[in-house]
Amino acid sequence: MQEVPGKVKDKLKLLPISPGVYIMRDEADNIIYIGKAKVLRNRVRSYFTGTHSDLKTQEMITKIADLEYILTKTEDQALELEANLIQKYKPKYNIALKDDKRNPFIKITIKEPFPQVFITRELQNKGSKYLYFGPYTDTKALRKTMRMLEWIFPIRTCTRNIPAGEPVFKRPCINYQLGKCTAPCIGKISVEEYGKNVTALIHFLRGRNQDIIRDLTGRMKENSAKLNFEEAAKFRDKIENIQRLNRSKNMFFTDEKNRDIIGVYQEGKRAAVAVLKILSGKLLNKEIYAMDNADGKSLQQIMEAFLKQYYLSRFEELPYRIFLQVKPEDLPALNKWLKNKLIIPQKGDNKALITIAKENAFNFVEEEKLEYLRKSNRTIFPIKELKDKLNLNKLPRKMICIDISTIQGSDTVSSLVFFENGKPKKKNYRHFIMETVTGQDDFASMEETMRRYLGKIEENEKPDLIVIDGGKGQLGKSYNILKEEKITDIEIISLAKRIEEVFLPGSKNSIILPRNSSALRVLIKIRDEAHRFAITFHRKRRRKRTLTSELDKIKGIGEETKFLLLKQFGSVDNIRNASIIEIMAVKGIGKKSAEKISKYLLKNNI
């Protein structure tokens, strides 16, 4: 029996037997999991009884500190609410469509006399003023298709407000001259004729090409009968273009019904789902979706999570059939929600299409792995070159660089930056204010920094290599500290700025790496970062000291008052230029104090 937190234990006793959605929270009150249930009492209690083979679920249960639930009338409502809440909150332990960026939609403003069509990523007023198609994962292909459709179905893409009736503009835009718009803005087309173009475009986006051809054929014959041969020729050309498009697509079914073919592939932490869109019997589109939080989950669990979130976000009508590679976990509830469209084919052409979808998902995961390796290699190769060129004992995956910053012998500080696999890891950066060093003594400052850092270093953050910004002298001093501390598993080098030469302990001669060496670029990068980090901190300390030191000399001005003054005015110079009334506006400063502050700063001409 899983140990149940106090809050949860009390609520488990009161769980209803109704359908609904349950929400798990951690100690920080963050939502970590959202699920739906036909019977809330049975489903939620099952998490705390017995064992779970899913490691992710086991981990999640240990994080549950509280739960809440939302009752619904039916299981269908629970399923839809669950999908909506997952999209909204993106809980840590729910499988979710990866949200790198919102995929684009085609938007048609159907409530206007002359509707517009354009690509958008923002959704507004679903089901009312606008008609949406999508989302589409291949933005490049979508834009190419839209450019092609501009010539076949000339619908305006401008944002002009064009009411029905008298034309409101004198000149059309260049799209009219190009034949990509019918210029409703100057009255070149009626609302009725324009509406036919919009209807044809909608039919096309829904895959109903035969409906378009029948409509265009009727309009061609109508114009021909009226001896409008030029207009009839335009409709003829459009029919030929659509038929050409039909011939260019793979035909899989002889009917005009739409189908979705869904395949899934998972390898380790990576998972993807591919959707082949069959419109009017032809393969017209392929969509690929990466899945988050899928590690440790089964293909059945991934498929279920995908179906809920994918079809919740679709705006077009459901296809005639949805063919699935694997049976989702809760097939009956999902199938009811999706109006009994789900089929798991076992053989024949539909099974062959599933194989194609699975291969597309597989290729997507493989490409992601290759991209990860390419990015990794951009940092690993320089690290390997550094090991080989300097004859180090092991790959310097973890490197630190120390830099000392002193200006005119005051405010000496040191900085330590941490790189892992050639990239900065800023949470491991450190600043040190010298405690035992007075004046300018870079050797003593380096020694203090090294001893303080090595004395508190944690084993998992121990560097493989220390890079010292300096020459042989700095290197020798630092190397001696490592020997005194009996540290043998950390190597050390120094990088001199003059000609970017590298010094190694015990070696008389320096090593000059080629200017185009990736290993040298890594060393320069970490050295420059350490220098930037030290200078930034040093300037901050000097600025703070300068700002407060003159205010310290004014009798009767306490620490809180100095803080409020600097917060209000930003600098001592701004306080000097302020009027008595402006200074009095600071909390706690009366007229006498304000006059004292102003008089002192003006007298000393700060």
Number of C-alpha atoms within 10 A of each C-alpha: 8 13 10 18 13 10 12 16 15 11 15 17 10 9 17 15 14 18 24 26 27 20 20 24 19 17 10 8 12 15 20 19 24 24 21 26 23 19 16 23 19 15 17 21 14 13 17 18 12 8 12 14 8 12 11 16 18 15 12 17 19 14 15 22 18 21 20 13 19 15 18 18 10 13 22 21 16 23 23 18 21 23 24 16 16 22 17 9 14 20 20 16 18 21 23 24 22 15 13 7 7 13 15 20 23 19 21 22 17 18 12 15 18 25 21 19 24 17 18 14 12 10 12 11 8 10 9 10 12 18 21 23 18 17 20 18 17 14 14 9 12 18 15 10 11 16 12 13 17 18 15 21 22 20 26 23 16 13 10 11 10 18 14 14 11 11 15 15 13 8 11 16 13 11 17 16 11 10 14 20 22 23 25 25 24 16 18 13 14 15 16 11 11 21 17 16 19 22 15 20 23 18 15 20 15 17 21 19 23 16 14 22 20 12 16 22 16 14 17 23 17 15 16 15 11 9 11 13 15 12 14 21 15 14 22 17 14 19 21 13 16 18 14 11 12 18 11 12 13 12 16 15 17 9 11 17 17 22 23 26 26 28 27 29 23 21 14 9 12 18 25 27 26 26 25 23 21 25 26 23 21 23 21 17 17 17 17 20 20 23 22 20 19 25 18 16 18 13 20 17 17 28 23 18 21 24 17 21 19 14 16 16 13 14 15 14 10 15 16 16 18 20 21 25 24 19 15 22 16 11 15 12 16 21 16 13 17 19 12 15 17 20 17 17 16 11 9 8 12 19 17 13 21 27 17 18 27 24 16 23 26 21 15 21 20 14 12 15 14 12 12 11 12 12 11 13 14 13 18 19 15 20 25 19 16 22 17 14 13 15 11 17 12 16 18 23 18 21 27 25 27 27 27 26 23 19 14 8 11 13 20 25 24 27 26 27 27 24 23 18 21 24 15 18 13 10 8 12 16 16 17 18 17 17 11 8 16 13 13 17 13 19 16 16 25 25 18 20 25 18 15 12 14 14 10 8 11 10 7 6 12 14 22 19 21 23 24 27 24 23 20 22 12 20 24 17 14 25 22 13 17 18 10 10 11 9 12 8 12 16 20 22 24 28 26 17 13 8 10 20 17 23 26 22 15 10 9 9 11 16 15 13 18 11 11 8 12 19 24 22 16 19 23 16 16 24 26 16 21 27 21 16 21 26 20 13 19 23 15 12 16 14 12 11 12 13 17 16 11 14 20 13 10 14 11 11 15 11 12 10 16 16 12 15 21 16 11 16 17 13 16 20 14 13 21 21 14 15 13 20 12 13 23 17 14 16 12 10 17 14 13 10 18 19 16 15 21 17 14 17 18 13 9 9 9 11
